[in-house]
Amino acid sequence: MTQIALSVQSRAETTPHPGMGFRQFVGLVAALMAVNALAVDSMLPALPAIAHSLGLPVGNKQQWIVTVYLLSFGSSQIVYGPLADRFGRRPVLMAGLIIYVATSMLAAMAGSIEMLLFARVCQGIGSAATRVLVVSIVRDCYAGNQMARVMSLAFIVFLAVPILAPSIGQIIMLVLPWRGIFWALALFGLVVTLWVWARLPETMHERDRLPIAPGRIYDAFRVTLTNRSAVGYMLAMTFIMGGLFGFINSAQQIFVETFQAPRLFTGIFAGIAFFMALASLLNSRVVGRVGTRPVSHCALLGYLGIAFIHTALVASGHESIVTFAILQAGTMFCFGLVASNFGALAMEPLGHIAGTASSIQGFATTAGGALLGFVIGQHFDGTTLPLEIGFLVYGLAAFALVLFSERGRLFRRVGARGSM
């Protein structure tokens, strides 16, 4: 472990990753990212069963099981950044994972909807550490296009989770009640916790640790929230995430109530998620040559174009399960190209305060996105129109924010470390 830690300390002269090998590093980053994705997507097929078992009315109100988790996941991130900058990445990450494992077990044993929602809130608090610390750890070791490449490679594995998670949840429910899903989450969280404990060294150098001082935290918040590029891309990502969470909130109801095809839900959901993974694979291959801005800006324009076409199609009364699957896959393909690049662009000017900056941006994009997605979900009326209007409106807002960030100039290329 000492040898690995020394490798981290001398990464500027030797290697940019923390001594465990590039592939294992990417795999661990992907597993940490998957902790959150599994907690959301694996239970989508189980929402009606959970609601019926615990006396929650089936319908739009069942979306609270997802939304309370996302809100606590997002809002808790504001705390982890300063803690990570003070105590280092590794101990804070371990603490969050332990909370996640314990509260997943609590959710599995919940006897009322109130207890389940409380456990979901605490589960989100624990998993929030993975969101903040993953970005901070990667930013400790990489920057610019290379950071975007690492995140894209991790996204390939991470985005396989939405492809498989609903099916995993459905398979578990064939042999166990819905509580088995939470036991499975606890087991996965335990495996990741042991992996971090055994293999991940501290990536933050001792001399870079910062005290938890109100003045310093205020300065970090001020820098993060006054940097034009960081704020613009953070808010743009918030609106893009709002569309994604709106889709997650509405998806199960769309297949059951709109298309009357509940058996097709997991298969088509997996197909749509596959295109996100495909986009991340493509991004990892081209972002180093083309640049984060050209790739993400083109993808955002594609996102807007597909959203406009889909909204017009639904409004004209020509929506079908086939058109929904095809156009939604196209939307998620563009989302996959936008997501990792916008995150890298938002973090690029803030490497010296990566922990706090990551927590602020995670709070804004996740909690803000959860609220925006909840607005879409609560407007579900038996059709896909509210969802598609949401994608279009949020996409336009994201586009305006990118124009703000770039002072009206799109597709610019910058140096390897993101300098102008």
Residue pairs with C-beta under 8 A, 6 or more apart in sequence:
1 201
3 19
4 18
4 19
4 20
4 201
5 19
5 201
5 202
6 19
7 14
7 15
7 18
7 19
7 201
8 18
8 19
8 140
8 141
8 201
8 202
8 203
8 205
9 205
11 17
11 18
11 141
16 141
16 142
16 146
17 25
17 141
17 142
18 25
18 137
18 140
18 141
18 200
18 201
18 203
19 201
20 28
20 199
20 200
20 201
24 199
25 141
25 150
26 150
26 153
26 154
26 157
27 157
28 195
28 196
28 199
28 200
29 134
29 137
29 138
29 150
29 151
29 154
30 153
30 154
30 155
30 156
30 157
30 158
31 157
31 192
31 195
32 93
32 130
32 133
32 134
32 192
32 196
33 130
33 131
33 134
33 154
33 155
33 158
34 157
34 158
34 161
34 188
35 97
35 100
35 127
35 130
35 188
35 189
35 192
36 73
36 127
36 130
36 131
37 158
37 161
37 162
37 165
38 161
38 165
38 185
38 188
39 69
39 100
39 104
39 123
39 124
39 127
39 185
40 66
40 69
40 70
40 165
40 248
41 161
41 162
41 165
41 166
41 169
41 248
42 165
42 166
42 168
42 169
42 172
42 181
42 184
42 185
43 50
43 65
43 66
43 169
43 178
43 181
44 66
44 165
44 166
44 169
44 248
44 251
44 252
44 265
44 269
45 166
45 169
45 170
45 173
45 252
45 265
45 266
46 169
46 173
46 178
46 181
47 62
47 63
47 65
47 66
47 252
48 58
48 62
48 252
48 256
49 173
49 177
49 178
50 56
50 62
50 65
50 116
50 178
51 57
51 58
51 61
51 62
51 65
52 58
53 177
53 178
54 110
54 112
54 113
54 116
55 112
55 113
56 62
56 64
56 65
56 113
59 253
60 253
60 377
60 378
60 380
63 249
63 374
63 377
63 378
64 117
65 116
65 117
65 120
66 248
66 249
67 249
67 370
67 373
67 374
67 377
68 117
68 120
68 121
68 124
69 120
69 121
69 123
69 124
70 124
70 245
70 366
70 367
70 369
70 370
70 373
71 121
71 124
71 367
71 370
71 371
72 120
72 121
72 122
72 123
72 124
72 125
72 128
73 124
73 125
73 127
73 128
73 131
73 366
73 367
73 370
74 124
74 128
74 362
74 363
74 364
74 365
74 366
74 367
74 368
74 369
74 370
75 128
75 363
75 367
76 124
76 125
76 128
76 129
77 128
77 131
77 132
77 358
77 359
77 360
77 362
77 363
77 366
77 367
78 359
78 360
78 362
78 363
79 359
80 92
80 96
80 128
80 129
80 132
80 133
80 355
80 359
81 132
81 136
81 220
81 355
81 356
81 357
81 358
81 359
81 360
81 362
82 210
82 212
82 217
82 220
82 355
82 356
82 359
83 92
83 212
83 355
84 92
84 93
84 132
84 133
84 136
84 204
84 355
84 358
84 359
85 204
85 208
85 209
85 210
85 220
85 353
85 354
85 355
85 356
86 209
86 210
86 211
86 212
87 209
88 202
88 204
88 209
89 133
89 136
89 137
89 140
89 202
89 203
89 204
89 355
90 196
90 200
90 201
90 202
90 203
92 129
92 133
93 129
93 130
93 133
93 137
93 196
93 200
94 193
94 196
94 197
95 129
96 125
96 126
96 127
96 128
96 129
96 130
96 133
97 126
97 129
97 130
97 189
97 192
97 193
97 196
98 126
98 193
99 122
99 123
99 125
99 126
99 129
100 123
100 126
100 127
100 129
100 130
100 189
101 126
101 186
101 189
101 190
101 193
102 126
103 119
103 122
103 123
103 125
103 126
104 119
104 123
104 182
104 183
104 185
104 186
104 189
105 182
105 183
105 186
106 115
106 119
106 122
107 116
107 119
107 120
107 123
107 182
107 185
108 179
108 180
108 182
108 183
108 186
109 179
110 116
110 119
123 185
128 362
131 358
131 362
131 366
132 355
132 358
132 359
132 362
133 358
134 154
135 343
135 347
135 354
135 358
135 361
135 362
136 203
136 204
136 354
136 355
136 358
137 200
137 203
138 147
138 150
138 151
138 154
139 147
139 347
139 351
139 354
139 358
140 203
140 204
140 354
141 150
141 203
142 149
142 150
143 348
143 351
143 416
143 417
143 418
144 292
144 344
144 348
144 414
144 415
144 416
144 417
144 418
145 287
145 288
145 291
145 292
145 416
146 288
146 416
147 344
147 347
147 348
148 283
148 287
148 292
148 340
148 341
148 344
149 284
149 287
149 288
151 340
151 343
151 344
152 280
152 281
152 283
152 284
152 287
152 340
153 280
153 284
155 276
155 277
155 280
155 283
155 284
155 336
155 339
155 340
156 277
156 280
156 281
156 284
158 280
159 273
159 276
159 277
159 280
159 336
160 277
162 269
162 270
162 273
162 276
163 270
163 273
163 274
163 277
164 270
166 265
166 266
166 269
166 270
167 266
167 267
167 270
168 184
169 181
170 266
172 180
172 181
172 184
173 180
173 181
176 183
204 355
210 216
217 356
220 353
220 356
220 357
221 356
221 360
223 350
223 353
223 357
224 230
224 231
224 350
224 353
224 356
224 357
224 360
224 361
225 231
225 360
227 349
227 350
228 404
228 405
229 345
229 346
229 348
229 349
229 405
229 406
230 346
230 347
230 348
230 349
230 350
230 357
230 361
231 405
232 401
232 402
232 404
232 405
232 406
233 342
233 343
233 345
233 346
233 401
233 402
233 405
234 346
234 360
234 361
234 364
234 365
235 364
235 368
235 398
235 401
236 342
236 397
236 398
236 399
236 401
236 402
236 405
237 338
237 339
237 342
237 343
237 346
237 361
237 365
237 369
237 398
238 364
238 365
238 368
238 369
238 372
239 369
239 372
239 394
239 395
239 397
239 398
239 401
240 303
240 335
240 338
240 339
240 342
240 369
240 394
240 395
240 398
241 365
241 366
241 368
241 369
241 370
241 372
241 373
242 368
242 369
242 371
242 372
242 373
242 375
242 376
242 390
242 394
243 331
243 335
243 372
243 373
243 376
243 390
243 391
243 394
243 395
244 335
244 369
244 373
245 369
245 370
245 372
245 373
245 374
245 376
245 377
246 372
246 373
246 374
246 375
246 376
246 377
246 387
246 390
246 391
247 328
247 373
247 376
247 387
247 391
248 373
249 373
249 374
249 376
249 377
249 380
250 376
250 377
250 380
250 384
250 386
250 387
251 265
251 269
252 265
253 380
254 324
254 380
254 384
254 387
255 261
255 262
255 264
255 265
255 268
255 269
256 262
256 265
257 382
258 382
258 383
258 384
259 321
259 324
261 321
264 321
268 321
268 325
271 325
271 329
272 325
272 328
272 329
272 332
273 332
274 329
275 329
275 330
275 332
275 333
275 336
276 332
276 333
276 335
276 336
277 336
278 333
278 336
279 299
279 332
279 333
279 334
279 335
279 336
279 337
280 336
280 337
280 339
280 340
282 337
283 295
283 336
283 337
283 340
283 341
286 295
287 295
287 341
290 413
291 412
291 413
291 414
292 341
292 344
292 345
292 418
293 341
293 345
293 406
293 410
293 411
293 412
293 413
293 414
294 411
294 412
294 413
295 337
295 341
296 337
296 338
296 341
296 342
296 345
297 402
297 410
297 411
298 337
298 411
299 334
299 335
299 337
299 338
299 341
300 334
300 338
300 395
300 398
300 399
300 402
301 399
302 330
302 333
302 334
302 337
303 331
303 334
303 335
303 338
303 391
303 395
304 392
304 395
304 396
304 399
306 327
306 330
306 331
306 334
307 331
307 388
307 391
307 392
307 395
308 392
309 327
310 323
310 327
310 328
310 331
310 388
310 391
311 385
311 388
311 389
311 391
311 392
313 319
313 323
313 327
314 383
314 384
314 385
314 388
315 385
319 383
319 384
324 384
331 391
343 361
345 405
345 418
346 361
347 354
347 357
347 358
347 361
348 417
348 418
349 418
350 357
372 390
372 394
375 390
376 386
376 387
376 390
379 386
379 390
380 386
380 387
402 410
403 410
406 412
414 420
